[in-house]
Amino acid sequence: MDQASKTTDHPPDLSVQLGPLHLKNPVMVASGTCGYGEEYADFLELGQLGAVVVKGISLRPRPGNPPPRLVETPSGMINAIGLENVGVAAFLTEKLPYLRTQQVPVIVNILGNTVEEYVELATRLDGVDGIAALEINISCPNVKKGGVLFGTNPEAAAGVVRAVRRATALPLITKLTPNVTDIRAIARAAVDAGSDMLSCINTVAAVAVDIFSRRPKLANIVGGLSGPAIKPIALRCTYEVLQAVQCPVIGIGGIMTATDALEFLLVGARAIQVGTANFINPRVTLEIIKGMERFLRVEGLENIGDFIGALDTRCVFPFAEEACDLETMMSKE
């Protein structure tokens, strides 16, 4: 069947059910890459997205790591921002009011140095108008305390999730780190402890050095690698997690185009988060949504649910070069 005969006449349905959350489409912005939402007001209407994941929030304001905190790498970047944020009090009074006007589900990424800090955050955010879910960050590789330390041990991860689960009725998403031997063990522990969903992955621990100064390029030395370079790792982690747990999974890592996003949906992710690409093109999420719609039309699919998890692993065939280059196809329209 040629592309013209497969194209449908009516708009395809991109809506997805993500646990208890109903999203108009599966495209979100990842925590830390869209600020608190209002920073992108000149570039896109947040209400066009499936959801917004705000910059990570801690109990008290955090200054983050000293500079330099960002370094560009081939096919990506390393960041060591150190979870700088305004703190929960300022978020509730200064940032959330704007988000409430945007008609988009708001997911708050929470972080802490201790289990008690996670619990207090969840307690303060529980039942607050305008907050749709919490994303528990136990996977940041560029802070000295908490962060990835919780995310690399199944028992520690479960302890955080279990405590947060008791503190809130909000849907919980646990953000997983790739910096482990077996991500499936962490995923199972988080779900068994009460996480409704999982997001994977956070950044990959990385180092960059300067041969002339003989010094690290980041003041923190270690940072988190993101961007296209990590997409195959993220895709593998997402696939493995989906084989290990029975809950919705959100794919993250190196998503720059609609083709990238669709790859995560194909292996079974029910939604995706776009991160580094936002810094290159602030409107990239809208372009990804448009690309998904075009893909469904070409494939003759009425809704995105018919594509999610449709990966056929029985045999590997050479891919169809013309069909897989969705961005080139769209540019010719």
MONORTA-V286706 format. One record per residue. PHI is phi in whole degrees, 0 to 359 (none if undefined). NEAR is the number of other C-alpha atoms within 12 Angstrom. D_LAST is the distance of its C-alpha to the last C-alpha in Angstrom with 2 decimals. Layout:
PHI/NEAR/D_LAST + PHI/NEAR/D_LAST
//
This chain:
none/9/19.28 + 280/11/15.80 + 298/19/12.64 + 298/13/12.26 + 286/12/15.92 + 272/17/15.86 + 290/21/13.36 + 270/21/15.71 + 270/16/15.96 + 250/15/17.55 + 299/21/16.78 + 288/29/17.98 + 269/28/21.13 + 263/37/21.00 + 292/29/24.67 + 225/30/27.16 + 258/26/30.92 + 249/34/32.21 + 60/24/35.91 + 279/19/37.17 + 266/30/34.07 + 255/23/31.33 + 249/31/28.02 + 291/27/25.05 + 202/38/22.83 + 272/47/23.91 + 257/51/22.88 + 238/43/25.84 + 262/50/26.82 + 280/47/29.60 + 304/43/33.06 + 88/36/33.80 + 243/34/30.27 + 223/35/29.78 + 57/32/33.40 + 253/37/34.65 + 101/42/31.41 + 294/26/32.32 + 300/22/31.55 + 256/27/27.80 + 300/20/28.19 + 283/11/26.62 + 248/19/23.36 + 202/23/22.71 + 272/24/24.44 + 302/36/26.19 + 295/29/26.23 + 278/30/22.56 + 271/38/23.62 + 290/40/25.47 + 194/44/28.46 + 240/50/29.79 + 256/44/32.27 + 281/46/34.39 + 308/40/36.12 + 307/44/39.09 + 244/46/42.17 + 248/41/45.75 + 296/33/49.04 + 238/25/49.86 + 303/20/47.79 + 236/24/47.02 + 280/17/46.74 + 80/26/44.91 + 278/24/45.66 + 290/20/46.74 + 283/20/44.32 + 288/23/42.69 + 239/30/40.54 + 224/31/37.17 + 215/30/36.41 + 281/27/33.19 + 229/22/33.08 + 303/14/30.84 + 62/20/27.78 + 167/29/29.33 + 210/35/32.18 + 246/39/35.65 + 240/43/36.91 + 224/38/40.47 + 300/35/40.17 + 82/40/42.88 + 62/44/41.60 + 303/28/42.42 + 197/31/42.28 + 276/26/44.11 + 89/31/45.98 + 293/34/45.98 + 297/20/48.07 + 293/19/45.85 + 300/33/42.72 + 293/28/44.15 + 268/15/45.37 + 251/17/42.86 + 254/28/39.50 + 296/35/39.31 + 307/21/39.85 + 295/23/36.48 + 299/35/34.72 + 297/26/36.46 + 275/19/34.65 + 264/25/31.13 + 55/22/31.07 + 219/33/30.01 + 300/38/32.19 + 251/43/33.99 + 251/43/35.18 + 260/48/37.96 + 278/45/38.41 + 245/49/42.19 + 213/49/44.25 + 197/40/47.91 + 270/30/50.63 + 224/25/52.68 + 301/32/52.30 + 298/23/54.16 + 292/27/51.57 + 300/41/48.76 + 296/30/50.97 + 296/29/51.78 + 300/38/48.13 + 299/40/47.24 + 295/24/50.23 + 289/29/49.29 + 269/36/45.67 + 298/26/46.66 + 76/17/46.19 + 286/26/44.68 + 300/19/42.44 + 100/27/38.79 + 253/36/38.95 + 268/37/37.24 + 194/40/38.20 + 245/49/39.67 + 250/44/38.29 + 275/57/41.33 + 271/51/40.81 + 242/50/43.20 + 218/46/41.11 + 278/46/40.87 + 270/40/42.11 + 240/39/42.98 + 236/35/45.85 + 281/23/49.49 + 239/20/50.39 + 62/32/48.80 + 51/39/45.13 + 294/38/44.63 + 299/31/48.37 + 287/39/47.94 + 277/42/44.80 + 258/32/46.33 + 232/30/49.22 + 303/31/48.87 + 293/22/52.04 + 294/26/51.13 + 299/41/47.63 + 298/31/49.18 + 298/30/51.77 + 295/47/49.26 + 298/47/47.15 + 299/30/50.30 + 292/29/51.73 + 294/42/48.56 + 301/35/48.28 + 289/23/51.79 + 268/27/50.98 + 211/28/47.98 + 264/24/46.53 + 294/34/42.98 + 301/36/40.54 + 247/44/40.79 + 242/41/38.18 + 257/49/39.69 + 269/51/37.71 + 264/53/38.63 + 262/46/39.21 + 276/43/38.25 + 274/33/41.43 + 220/26/43.57 + 288/14/44.80 + 221/22/43.65 + 294/38/41.14 + 295/32/41.86 + 295/30/45.40 + 292/45/44.32 + 299/48/41.77 + 298/32/44.47 + 297/33/46.96 + 294/45/44.69 + 293/37/43.85 + 298/27/47.52 + 276/27/48.51 + 122/31/46.39 + 288/42/42.83 + 283/37/40.48 + 213/41/37.40 + 229/52/36.60 + 237/54/34.02 + 209/52/33.65 + 231/55/33.73 + 280/50/35.13 + 290/46/35.15 + 264/39/36.89 + 303/29/40.16 + 207/32/39.94 + 225/28/41.90 + 230/29/41.14 + 229/21/43.97 + 252/13/44.60 + 287/9/46.64 + 275/8/48.14 + 277/8/49.43 + 61/9/50.12 + 230/15/48.82 + 295/23/46.15 + 277/28/43.04 + 246/29/43.30 + 298/26/46.46 + 279/31/46.31 + 70/31/45.91 + 265/31/43.88 + 223/39/40.49 + 247/42/37.51 + 280/42/34.67 + 223/45/31.16 + 102/37/27.60 + 306/30/25.72 + 300/26/29.07 + 261/35/30.35 + 301/36/27.46 + 299/24/29.08 + 293/30/32.35 + 298/41/30.91 + 294/36/29.23 + 296/27/32.57 + 298/41/34.52 + 298/44/32.36 + 299/34/32.74 + 295/29/36.48 + 298/39/37.05 + 295/34/35.40 + 281/22/37.83 + 259/24/40.73 + 228/27/40.38 + 246/22/39.57 + 205/31/37.78 + 296/38/34.27 + 235/46/32.89 + 254/49/30.40 + 270/50/28.65 + 218/52/28.63 + 135/47/28.32 + 73/39/25.78 + 279/44/22.71 + 243/41/20.07 + 222/40/16.74 + 298/38/15.66 + 300/32/16.60 + 302/37/19.98 + 298/48/20.55 + 295/44/19.83 + 299/37/22.33 + 293/45/25.01 + 294/39/24.36 + 299/29/24.54 + 280/32/28.02 + 126/36/29.11 + 298/47/28.61 + 266/46/28.12 + 202/50/26.57 + 223/53/25.64 + 240/52/26.57 + 256/52/24.66 + 243/45/27.14 + 306/40/26.97 + 302/34/23.24 + 298/34/24.23 + 286/26/26.30 + 274/21/23.49 + 218/21/20.84 + 299/28/22.46 + 258/28/19.26 + 298/31/18.23 + 297/45/19.44 + 292/31/17.12 + 293/30/14.10 + 294/39/15.71 + 299/37/16.19 + 299/32/12.59 + 296/32/11.81 + 298/40/14.75 + 300/36/13.69 + 297/38/10.40 + 299/38/12.74 + 296/33/15.31 + 299/28/13.24 + 298/28/12.26 + 278/26/15.90 + 70/26/17.32 + 260/26/19.26 + 274/25/20.55 + 213/26/21.80 + 294/38/21.70 + 300/27/25.36 + 289/22/24.66 + 258/32/23.05 + 299/33/25.54 + 74/25/28.22 + 272/19/26.88 + 299/19/27.63 + 258/13/29.58 + 260/11/32.21 + 292/7/34.31 + 203/8/33.04 + 255/9/30.67 + 244/9/28.37 + 302/9/26.12 + 286/10/22.66 + 273/10/19.65 + 299/11/17.89 + 293/14/14.53 + 288/18/14.54 + 278/21/15.86 + 269/20/13.35 + 295/33/11.19 + 294/25/10.33 + 296/18/9.20 + 299/19/7.00 + 292/24/5.42 + 293/12/5.58 + 271/8/3.78 + 287/9/0.00
//
